Amino acid sequence: MIVPEGRGIGTDDCFRILHVSTGNVCRSPITERLTRHALQHRIGDLVTSGLIVESAGTWGHEGAPMEANAELVLADFGADASGFVGRELLDEHVIRADLVLTATRDHRAQVISMGHSAGLRTFTLKEFTRLVRAIDPATLPDAGDEGVVERARALVRAAAALRGWLLAPSPDADEVYDPYGAPITFFRSIGDEINQALDPVVTALTGLPANTPR
C-alpha cells in the first residue's frame, strides 16, 4: 500500500510520532516522554491537538519498564515517566506513524527495510533536527490557522525534500549512543543531547518557541 505524501496509514485526523531505539527501555522512552513534555508545555492537550507520541524498540523488551536511570533523567526535566511499558517494533507501528525518529542510522535502516513506504518519513533524531533547522518556518502552514497536524505533515515533506542536499558533517553526527548499563552521569549526558535535539523539532512542529507560555 502506498502512503500518500509521506503520512502514515489511517492517520487522517492525527499525527503520530514514533521514536525507535534498540530495547525501548533507555533512549526511545526518554525521547518519547521528553517530546510529550515539550509539546504539552507549548500547546497543552496533545489529544485535542491531534498529536500522538509513541516509542518502540527494534529488539524491544516487550512489557518491560524503562531503565531506572532513564526515569531519573526524565525527572531532571520535569517529564512524566509513569505508566511506560516497553514494546517491540512491529509493522503496525511503522504503518501508523507519520514521522519515525530513530536513535541511530542503523535503527533508521531497520525501519526502512520493513517497507510500508517508510523511507520518506523515517529519520534519525539528529538528522531530522539538522534538516528542520534549514527549513524556513514561513513556508509551513500556520498551526493556529490550519492546525498542528497539517503543519507537522508539511514539515516532514519539507525535511524529506532536503535529505541528500544537507548531509551530516561526520559519520557520528546523527547518532545517539546507547546508555544501557552506563552510570547515571552518562544517562544524563544522553538526556541533554536528546533534549537539545528535540527543541528545534518541537518548535518547528508547533510554531512556538520553548519559552511560550501555555
C-alpha positions as CSV (number, residue, x, y, z in Angstrom):
1,M,0.0,0.0,0.0
2,I,1.3,3.4,-0.9
3,V,1.2,6.1,1.8
4,P,0.3,9.5,0.3
5,E,2.5,12.5,1.0
6,G,4.6,10.6,3.5
7,R,1.9,10.2,6.0
8,G,1.1,7.1,8.0
9,I,-1.8,4.9,7.0
10,G,-5.1,5.7,8.7
11,T,-4.0,8.9,10.4
12,D,-6.2,11.5,8.6
13,D,-7.2,13.2,11.9
14,C,-4.0,12.8,13.9
15,F,-0.2,12.9,13.5
16,R,1.8,10.0,15.1
17,I,5.4,10.4,16.1
18,L,7.2,7.1,16.7
19,H,10.6,7.1,18.5
20,V,12.7,4.0,17.9
21,S,15.8,2.6,19.6
22,T,17.0,-0.9,20.4
23,G,15.5,-2.2,23.6
24,N,12.9,0.6,24.2
25,V,14.0,0.9,27.7
26,C,16.5,3.8,27.5
27,R,16.8,6.2,24.6
28,S,13.4,5.9,23.0
29,P,11.4,6.2,26.3
30,I,13.5,9.3,27.2
31,T,12.8,10.8,23.7
32,E,9.1,9.9,23.8
33,R,8.5,11.4,27.2
34,L,10.6,14.5,26.6
35,T,8.7,15.1,23.3
36,R,5.4,14.8,25.1
37,H,6.6,17.1,27.9
38,A,7.8,19.8,25.4
39,L,4.7,19.6,23.3
40,Q,2.3,19.8,26.3
41,H,4.2,22.8,27.6
42,R,3.6,24.7,24.3
43,I,0.2,23.5,23.1
44,G,-1.5,21.8,26.0
45,D,-3.5,18.7,25.5
46,L,-2.0,16.5,22.8
47,V,-5.2,14.6,22.1
48,T,-7.1,17.8,21.3
49,S,-4.2,18.9,19.0
50,G,-4.2,15.5,17.2
51,L,-0.6,14.6,18.2
52,I,0.3,11.1,19.4
53,V,3.8,10.3,20.6
54,E,4.9,6.7,21.0
55,S,8.1,4.5,21.0
56,A,9.2,1.0,20.3
57,G,12.5,-1.0,20.0
58,T,13.9,-3.0,17.2
59,W,14.8,-5.6,19.8
60,G,12.2,-4.2,22.3
61,H,11.8,-5.7,25.7
62,E,8.0,-6.2,25.4
63,G,6.2,-5.2,28.6
64,A,9.4,-4.1,30.4
65,P,9.6,-0.9,32.4
66,M,12.1,1.8,31.3
67,E,15.5,1.7,33.0
68,A,15.6,3.4,36.4
69,N,18.3,5.8,35.2
70,A,16.1,6.8,32.3
71,E,13.4,7.7,34.8
72,L,15.8,9.8,36.7
73,V,16.8,11.7,33.6
74,L,13.1,12.4,32.9
75,A,12.7,13.6,36.4
76,D,15.5,16.1,35.8
77,F,13.5,17.7,33.1
78,G,10.2,17.5,35.0
79,A,8.8,15.0,32.5
80,D,6.4,12.2,33.4
81,A,7.9,8.6,33.3
82,S,4.8,6.9,34.8
83,G,2.9,4.1,33.0
84,F,5.6,3.3,30.5
85,V,5.7,-0.2,29.0
86,G,8.3,-1.4,26.5
87,R,7.3,-2.5,23.1
88,E,8.9,-4.5,20.3
89,L,8.7,-2.6,16.9
90,L,6.0,-4.1,14.8
91,D,4.8,-3.5,11.2
92,E,1.7,-1.8,12.5
93,H,3.7,0.8,14.4
94,V,5.5,1.8,11.3
95,I,2.4,1.7,9.2
96,R,0.6,4.1,11.5
97,A,3.4,6.5,12.0
98,D,3.6,9.8,10.2
99,L,7.1,10.5,11.5
100,V,9.6,8.0,12.7
101,L,12.6,9.3,14.6
102,T,15.4,6.8,15.4
103,A,18.3,6.9,17.8
104,T,20.9,5.8,15.1
105,R,21.3,5.3,11.4
106,D,21.2,1.5,11.9
107,H,17.7,1.8,13.5
108,R,16.6,4.0,10.6
109,A,17.8,1.4,8.1
110,Q,15.9,-1.3,10.0
111,V,12.7,0.7,10.0
112,I,13.0,1.5,6.2
113,S,13.7,-2.2,5.5
114,M,10.3,-3.1,6.9
115,G,8.7,-1.4,3.9
116,H,5.4,0.4,4.2
117,S,6.7,3.4,2.3
118,A,8.6,4.4,5.5
119,G,11.6,5.9,3.7
120,L,10.3,9.4,3.3
121,R,9.1,9.7,6.9
122,T,11.9,8.0,8.8
123,F,15.0,9.9,10.0
124,T,17.4,9.7,12.9
125,L,16.5,12.3,15.5
126,K,19.6,14.4,14.9
127,E,19.2,14.1,11.1
128,F,15.7,15.5,11.4
129,T,16.9,18.3,13.7
130,R,19.5,19.3,11.2
131,L,17.0,19.3,8.3
132,V,14.4,21.2,10.3
133,R,16.9,23.9,11.1
134,A,17.3,24.5,7.4
135,I,13.5,24.9,6.7
136,D,12.1,28.4,6.6
137,P,9.1,28.4,9.1
138,A,7.3,30.9,6.9
139,T,6.9,28.1,4.3
140,L,4.9,25.9,6.7
141,P,1.2,26.1,7.4
142,D,0.3,28.2,10.4
143,A,-0.6,25.9,13.3
144,G,-3.1,28.4,14.5
145,D,-5.0,28.6,11.2
146,E,-4.6,25.1,9.8
147,G,-3.7,23.1,12.9
148,V,-0.6,21.4,14.2
149,V,-1.3,18.2,12.2
150,E,-1.2,19.9,8.8
151,R,1.9,21.8,9.9
152,A,3.6,18.6,11.0
153,R,2.8,16.8,7.8
154,A,4.2,19.7,5.8
155,L,7.4,19.7,8.0
156,V,8.0,16.0,7.2
157,R,7.6,16.6,3.5
158,A,10.0,19.6,3.6
159,A,12.6,17.6,5.5
160,A,12.4,14.7,3.2
161,A,13.0,17.0,0.2
162,L,16.1,18.4,1.8
163,R,17.7,15.0,2.6
164,G,20.6,14.3,0.3
165,W,21.3,18.1,0.0
166,L,22.1,18.7,3.6
167,L,24.5,15.9,4.7
168,A,25.8,15.1,8.1
169,P,29.2,16.8,8.9
170,S,30.6,13.5,10.2
171,P,29.5,9.8,10.4
172,D,28.7,10.1,14.1
173,A,26.8,13.3,13.9
174,D,23.4,11.6,13.5
175,E,23.9,9.0,16.3
176,V,22.5,9.0,19.9
177,Y,24.6,6.4,21.7
178,D,23.1,3.7,23.9
179,P,23.5,4.4,27.7
180,Y,22.2,0.9,28.7
181,G,24.2,-0.3,31.7
182,A,26.1,3.0,32.0
183,P,26.2,5.2,35.1
184,I,23.7,8.0,35.7
185,T,26.2,10.6,34.5
186,F,26.2,9.1,31.0
187,F,22.4,8.8,31.0
188,R,22.2,12.5,31.9
189,S,24.6,13.5,29.1
190,I,22.4,11.4,26.6
191,G,19.3,13.1,28.1
192,D,20.8,16.5,27.5
193,E,21.7,15.5,23.9
194,I,18.2,14.3,23.2
195,N,16.6,17.4,24.7
196,Q,18.8,19.7,22.7
197,A,17.9,17.8,19.5
198,L,14.2,17.9,20.3
199,D,13.9,21.6,21.0
200,P,14.1,22.8,17.3
201,V,11.9,19.9,16.2
202,V,9.1,20.8,18.7
203,T,9.4,24.5,17.8
204,A,9.0,23.6,14.1
205,L,6.1,21.3,14.8
206,T,4.2,23.8,16.8
207,G,5.5,27.1,15.5
208,L,6.1,28.1,19.2
209,P,9.4,28.6,20.9
210,A,10.3,26.9,24.1
211,N,9.6,29.9,26.3
212,T,6.0,30.3,25.0
213,P,3.6,30.0,28.0
214,R,0.6,27.7,27.6
